[in-house]
C-alpha cells in the first residue's frame, strides 16, 4: 500500500508544475453530477455511488462523493461498508483539453456495520462504527462530448485503511 501512496504523490508532484489553463468544462462555477463503480481493498467488495463536482476555481474542484460497498459474509458475520468523502481535486493541464489529470485530498467518513448470527445465541446482534480518515490519490477526467468519464485511485489513511479504485461518468448540470 505504501508503494501506491508514494506513486500517487510522485504523480501529483510531476504534474504540479504544468500549465494551468483548462477548458470551459472546468471553469469556475461549473457543476457536474455522476455515478461511479469502485472496489475497496479492505472490504474486498465492489461498490456503487454518486458524486458531485463544483469548480471553485478553474483548477480546484470541490468533489464530494458517496460509495456503498456491497456486503460480504464470513462465517456468521455479515459486513457492510459505506463511505462519505469530502475531497478537493487539483486539476492539471497537460496540453490536451480532452484529458484532465488531477490530484485529490480530503476527508473520509466510513460507516462499517457488522451483523452476527450464531444460531440463536444470546450474543447475536449487530454493531456499527464510524471511522474518520484522510484521502490521498489522483485520477483523470476524459471529456467525451458533454460527458466526463473518469478513473480514480485513492488511499484512505486512518482506522479504516483501504485503497479504492473507482471510475464512472459525470454530466454537466449548468
Secondary structure, 3 states (H helix, E strand, C coil): CHHHHHHHHHHHHHHHCCCCCCCHHHCCCCEEEEEEEEEECCCCEEEEEEEEEEECCCCEEEEEEEEEEEEEEECCEEEEEEEEEEEEEEECCCCCCCEEEEEEEEEEEEEEEEEECCCCCCCCEEEEEEEEEEEEEEEEEEEECCEEEEEEEEEEEECCCEEEEEEEEEEECC
